[in-house]
């Protein structure tokens, strides 16, 4: 008998395909040499074998192996991908999350590069804070030179990551974090304004309490040189905040993490400060610390008793306790890439037990995601998991002893019962393991009810949510034609044949207001030791004010960070998404000729003096009731290149009055360099200036940000109006590049990451 016969029916065809492609052991010819059953036996045995380290365990290795095998193959619980891939193998690296320090020295920087390469090779993702690095143009005493700053070194990390291929199963992924009070913060905020730069990094701003207080009172805050610890400048908090909002609205980055809040609630403050998180932001870690994750499939814990649907808390308790033991065993069985990580990880023994299938649980219980009852259920379910997981960790501490740094932890300080693990719960993105489990990802809502999957050039496969098919048949409105129309549309809006109560329960991500996304994240964060990885998905028409509201609400509701993505906000998306013509577009051929509108009779504006290599450059930025409309430049007495700066200003003015988005103009001008200006180290209002065009771009940007309210009201439609005829294309593929690089299907923003729900490709590793 085929050894997979007994369990293969539990896995969908797509899950079997993902397992074969990414998880099953392969031979020299690239073909799988193990079955699905053998994969889970390999993992169960390897992790259960940790019981040999403890003499008073209540399980034998064989008993625990069977329990672990059962909860994985029943799809009640799955560990993170490196554990499934590497447990019981020679590599043996089982953790998904690592944080490495980046010291302010050449040796420290390149040690971090080397260690990151080893982690990526073994299948893990890395987080870095670049906040210790001295700012650009700061003194380097050993060479009498100047520093190139954090962003230049991030590019070194990015290239190194690109080089590591990880055997084709997981991609290298990084989180880059900079404190909001670092002198290079403005350059960091815009370092990914071009989508082809730092492609192996997610970036986030470490927001401090001081910054949020300054923002609230509309005041300034200090920028501090990390080398000298001296205040070097101050900035208006609102200016910086609106720049973060602008970039996040434009392409989803940067995200923000509330770093002081993270440290206020971390379990071992006496051991050190947390500076960074893993690539998706849900796992704050100390330098040289790692964490292994696993998720419970909540869709499996809905029971119907006497006609009433309810959560099966008794069975959930059993799985929570087994999962905590599983994840603690992983720490012992893990082979860590470098000794420092081995030591730090075992000193704190952090684990991250989370959930997936939350949207499926709500559907099974006939609850809308964006409802008060859904929030109440989140509080109940995650509160239960938190209590039981802590209880399980305390039981393990009695059996095996507490984590070694327990005496330096908040648990000892508060005289709480010893814990085996410094942290126990984390809500991680579950892109690939939720594909294996055929459930919704993490605590995200459904992205769509139905999909069209392309299996050959002229053939497509329709995939519809199983519970929707069940309800459609029960309520009598099922038809193949309707399912195809829903797949094309992406959600249930506008289908009169679907009962209102059904459409209400099967709500999808883009039909849920951003405030509800944040409220749900906050409900789970309340009962999560670490953090919650979640993407707040906006429709294309969302404004910058909407993003600003979500960022502030996340802070108010005690979230530890937030990531947003506005559908269709990356410019490559429209160009790469044609139905049946992936990567091609006729948009250029169809584009009409554009002529600039006439110069208005009256304008208002500001003139900014900028010191450049040739002397003083005066940049005047004017606007009318429709937004910024013209730019003038003039040079001081020292001469320079007046014809070039005048030509640039005329072209910019023409582009503005032709309706070109202001930010696109800024992006083109900023970063252009001139050696005479660079040699002088020119500055404008504390911002480094690189050339005349760079100065013009930055002057426009300053005006643009300071006039944000007027701009949002008067000229935002130029940037925010969805291109005619592109609605369906944008909905189908919400990601730069639009399609999966491995299978060609659409990509989704999910849980702070980007995934392909068909082949398991993940941008975040």
MOTAGI-V707842 format. One record per residue. N is the residue number from 1. PHI is phi in radians with two decimals (none if undefined). Layout:
N;PHI
N;PHI
//
This chain:
1;none
2;-1.06
3;-1.10
4;-1.57
5;-1.02
6;-1.25
7;-2.19
8;-1.07
9;-1.16
10;-1.34
11;-1.90
12;-1.12
13;-0.97
14;-1.17
15;-1.09
16;-1.09
17;-1.15
18;-1.12
19;-1.06
20;-1.13
21;-1.37
22;-2.07
23;-2.14
24;-1.16
25;-1.06
26;-2.03
27;-1.57
28;-1.01
29;-1.49
30;1.48
31;-1.62
32;-1.04
33;-1.97
34;-2.35
35;-1.58
36;-1.06
37;-1.08
38;-1.16
39;-1.01
40;-1.23
41;-1.17
42;-1.02
43;-1.16
44;-1.04
45;-1.17
46;-1.07
47;-1.34
48;-1.15
49;-1.11
50;-1.10
51;-1.06
52;-1.11
53;-1.38
54;-2.24
55;-1.48
56;-1.94
57;-1.18
58;-1.46
59;-2.08
60;-1.46
61;-1.02
62;-1.13
63;-1.06
64;-1.23
65;-1.01
66;-1.14
67;-1.16
68;-1.10
69;-1.07
70;-1.13
71;-1.22
72;-1.38
73;-1.34
74;-1.37
75;1.12
76;-1.43
77;-2.66
78;-2.40
79;-1.39
80;-1.14
81;-0.97
82;-1.01
83;-1.18
84;-1.10
85;-1.33
86;-1.98
87;-1.08
88;1.40
89;-1.95
90;-1.08
91;-1.06
92;1.16
93;-1.58
94;-1.98
95;-1.69
96;-1.69
97;-2.09
98;-2.47
99;-2.23
100;-2.05
101;-1.36
102;-2.10
103;-1.36
104;-1.48
105;-2.72
106;-1.08
107;-1.12
108;-1.14
109;-1.11
110;-1.41
111;-1.11
112;-1.12
113;-1.05
114;-1.12
115;-1.14
116;-1.10
117;-1.08
118;-1.14
119;-1.17
120;-1.10
121;-1.08
122;-1.56
123;1.79
124;-1.74
125;-1.97
126;-2.18
127;-2.04
128;-2.37
129;-1.81
130;-1.73
131;-1.29
132;-1.36
133;-1.31
134;-1.10
135;-1.26
136;-1.03
137;1.22
138;-1.40
139;-1.19
140;-2.02
141;-1.14
142;-1.17
143;-2.08
144;1.02
145;-1.88
146;-2.20
147;-1.27
148;-1.57
149;1.55
150;-1.03
151;-1.15
152;-1.10
153;-1.33
154;-1.02
155;-1.14
156;-1.14
157;-1.06
158;-1.10
159;-1.15
160;-1.08
161;-1.10
162;-1.05
163;-1.34
164;-1.46
165;-1.71
166;0.98
167;1.14
168;1.37
169;-1.79
170;-2.46
171;-1.63
172;-1.16
173;-2.44
174;-2.30
175;-1.94
176;-1.95
177;-2.16
178;-2.32
179;-1.16
180;-1.17
181;-1.72
182;-1.37
183;-1.04
184;-1.66
185;-1.10
186;-1.17
187;-1.17
188;-1.16
189;-0.99
190;-1.78
191;-1.22
192;-2.03
193;-1.19
194;-1.73
195;-1.22
196;-1.73
197;-1.92
198;0.87
199;-1.21
200;-1.70
201;-2.11
202;-1.61
203;-2.14
204;-2.47
205;-1.66
206;-1.45
207;-1.51
208;-1.72
209;-1.09
210;-1.04
211;-1.11
212;-1.14
213;-1.15
214;-1.13
215;-1.11
216;-1.14
217;-1.68
218;1.00
219;-2.02
220;-1.78
221;-2.41
222;-1.62
223;-1.71
224;-2.12
225;-1.22
226;-1.18
227;-1.32
228;-1.64
229;1.10
230;-1.67
231;-1.29
232;-1.90
233;-3.00
234;-2.35
235;-2.30
236;-1.24
237;-1.04
238;-1.14
239;-1.12
240;-1.16
241;-1.06
242;-1.26
243;-1.20
244;-1.08
245;-1.05
246;-0.98
247;-1.22
248;-1.12
249;-1.10
250;-1.30
251;-2.58
252;1.55
253;-2.37
254;-1.50
255;-1.52
256;-2.28
257;-2.20
258;-1.57
259;-1.16
260;-1.20
261;-1.12
262;-1.02
263;-1.28
264;-1.13
265;-1.91
266;-1.37
267;-1.39
268;-2.27
269;-1.09
270;-1.24
271;-1.40
272;2.87
273;-1.58
274;-1.46
275;-1.96
276;-2.60
277;-2.23
278;-1.24
279;-1.03
280;-1.75
281;1.57
282;-1.54
283;-2.17
284;-1.17
285;-2.45
286;-1.27
287;-0.97
288;1.18
289;-1.88
290;-2.24
291;-2.59
292;-1.89
293;-2.10
294;-2.78
295;-2.34
296;-1.61
297;-1.49
298;-1.10
299;-1.07
300;-1.51
301;-2.10
302;-1.90
303;-2.10
304;-2.00
305;-2.22
306;0.92
307;1.38
308;-1.95
309;-1.58
310;-2.63
311;-1.38
312;-1.50
313;-1.20
314;-1.12
315;-1.23
316;-1.08
317;-1.03
318;-1.04
319;-1.20
320;-1.02
321;-1.16
322;-1.17
323;-1.16
324;-1.11
325;-1.09
326;-0.99
327;-1.19
328;-1.17
329;-1.11
330;-0.99
331;-1.01
332;-1.29
333;-1.50
334;-1.23
335;-1.91
336;-1.47
337;-1.12
338;-2.45
339;-1.04
340;-1.07
341;-1.21
342;-0.98
343;-1.15
344;-1.17
345;-1.09
346;-1.28
347;-1.31
348;-2.03
349;0.87
350;-1.26
351;-2.24
352;-2.35
353;-1.53
354;-2.30
355;-2.37
356;-2.48
357;1.28
358;-1.13
359;-1.06
360;-1.16
361;-1.05
362;-1.07
363;-1.09
364;-1.09
365;-1.69
366;1.06
367;-2.09
368;-1.32
369;-1.01
370;-1.64
371;-2.50
372;-1.09
373;-1.16
374;-1.15
375;-1.12
376;-1.11
377;-1.17
378;-1.03
379;-1.08
380;-1.21
381;-1.21
382;-1.26
383;-1.08
384;-1.11
385;-1.10
386;-1.07
387;-1.10
388;-1.24
389;-1.22
390;-1.15
391;-1.05
392;-1.12
393;-1.18
394;-1.18
395;-1.09
396;-1.16
397;-1.12
398;-1.16
399;-1.41
400;-2.14
401;1.72
402;-1.30
403;-1.11
404;-0.97
405;-1.55
406;-0.97
407;-1.14
408;-1.86
409;-1.91
410;-1.18
411;-1.14
412;-1.20
413;-1.06
414;-1.62
415;0.99
416;-1.51
417;-1.01
418;-0.99
419;-1.97
420;-1.34
421;-2.29
422;-1.13
423;-2.33
424;-2.18
425;-2.04
426;-2.62
427;-1.80
428;-1.78
429;-1.18
430;-2.19
431;-0.78
432;-1.43
433;-1.24
434;-1.30
435;-1.13
436;-1.09
437;-1.46
438;0.96
439;-2.33
440;-1.22
441;-1.48
442;0.84
443;-1.90
444;-1.35
445;-1.25
446;-1.09
447;-1.40
448;-2.73
449;-1.40
450;-2.53
451;-2.28
452;-1.79
453;-1.76
454;-1.52
455;-1.81
456;-2.56
457;-0.93
458;-1.99
459;-2.35
460;-2.39
461;-2.05
462;-1.56
463;-2.08
464;-2.15
465;-0.97
466;-1.01
467;-1.19
468;-1.20
469;-1.05
470;-1.04
471;-1.15
472;-1.06
473;-1.23
474;-1.09
475;-1.60
476;1.41
477;-2.02
478;-1.30
479;-2.75
480;-1.08
481;-1.09
482;-1.11
483;-1.07
484;-1.14
485;-1.13
486;-1.14
487;-1.06
488;-1.22
489;-1.40
490;1.71
491;-2.64
492;-1.70
493;-1.16
494;1.56
495;-1.77
496;-1.17
497;-1.33
498;-1.64
499;-0.96
500;-1.04
501;-1.17
502;-1.24
503;-1.06
504;-1.14
505;-1.32
506;-1.59
507;-1.28
508;-1.97
509;-0.89
510;-1.34
511;-1.73
512;-1.82
513;-1.14
514;-0.96
515;-1.06
516;-1.22
517;-0.99
518;-1.20
519;-1.08
520;-1.19
521;-1.02
522;-1.14
523;-1.08
524;-1.35
525;-1.06
526;-0.93
527;-2.06
528;-2.11
529;-1.08
530;-1.62
531;-2.42
532;-2.03
533;-1.56
534;-2.69
535;-1.79
536;-1.51
537;-1.51
538;-1.82
539;-1.22
540;-0.99
541;-1.35
542;-1.05
543;-1.77
544;-1.10
545;-1.07
546;-1.10
547;-1.13
548;-1.02
549;-1.07
550;-1.16
551;-1.03
552;-1.20
553;-1.14
554;-1.05
555;-1.21
556;-1.09
557;-1.59
558;1.20
559;-1.24
560;-1.69
561;3.10
562;-2.72
563;-2.20
564;-2.16
565;-2.60
566;-1.69
567;-0.90
568;1.34
569;-1.42
570;-1.76
571;-1.13
572;-1.15
573;-1.02
574;-1.12
575;-1.25
576;-1.86
577;-1.99
578;-1.29
579;-1.07
580;1.35
581;-2.40
582;-1.03
583;1.46
584;-2.20
585;-2.72
586;-1.80
587;-1.03
588;-1.10
589;-1.18
590;-1.56
591;-1.13
592;-1.33
593;-1.23
594;-2.07
595;-2.08
596;-1.21
597;-1.25
598;-1.18
599;-1.16
600;-1.17
601;-1.17
602;-2.29
603;-2.32
604;-2.24
605;-3.08
606;-2.37
607;-2.07
608;-2.05
609;-1.61
610;-2.17
611;-1.50
612;-2.11
613;-1.10
614;-1.66
615;2.22
616;-1.74
617;-1.94
618;-1.80
619;-1.98
620;-1.86
621;-2.04
622;-2.02
623;-2.46
624;-2.18
625;-1.17
626;-1.77
627;2.08
628;-1.09
629;-2.30
630;-2.83
631;-2.39
632;-2.13
633;-2.32
634;-2.60
635;-1.84
636;-1.25
637;-1.16
638;-1.31
639;1.53
640;1.88
641;-2.11
642;-1.07
643;-1.17
644;-1.21
645;-1.18
646;-1.16
647;-1.08
648;-1.07
649;-1.11
650;-1.12
651;-1.14
652;-1.08
653;-1.07
654;-1.12
655;-1.11
656;-1.07
657;-1.37
658;-1.56
659;1.62
660;-1.16
661;-1.01
662;-0.99
663;-1.14
664;-1.11
665;-1.13
666;-1.01
667;-1.05
668;-1.25
669;-1.45
670;-1.15
671;1.73
672;-1.17
673;-2.00
674;-2.36
675;-1.09
676;-1.13
677;-1.26
678;-1.08
679;-1.12
680;-1.41
681;1.03
682;-1.12
683;-2.36
684;-2.46
685;1.01
686;1.48
687;-1.85
688;-1.13
689;-2.01
690;-1.83
691;-3.05
692;-1.06
693;-1.06
694;-1.09
695;-1.12
696;-1.10
697;-1.04
698;-1.26
699;-1.13
700;-1.08
701;-1.09
702;-1.08
703;-1.14
704;-1.02
705;-1.27
706;-1.20
707;-1.80
708;-1.02
709;-1.16
710;-1.13
711;-1.09
712;-1.07
713;-1.37
714;-1.69
715;-2.11
716;-1.00
717;-0.99
718;-1.08
719;-1.58
720;-1.78
721;-1.20
722;-1.15
723;-0.98
724;-1.00
725;1.42
726;-1.84
727;-1.00
728;-1.15
729;-1.12
730;-1.17
731;-1.13
732;-1.22
733;-2.45
734;-1.49
735;-2.80
736;-1.01
737;1.43
738;1.17
739;-2.13
740;-1.10
741;-1.22
742;-1.78
743;-2.13
744;1.47
745;-1.49
746;-1.22
747;-1.77
748;-2.24
749;-1.46
750;-2.64
751;1.04
752;1.42
753;-2.33
754;-2.25
755;-2.34
756;-1.89
757;-1.39
758;-1.76
759;-1.99
760;1.56
761;-0.99
762;-2.43
763;-1.15
764;-1.64
765;1.54
//
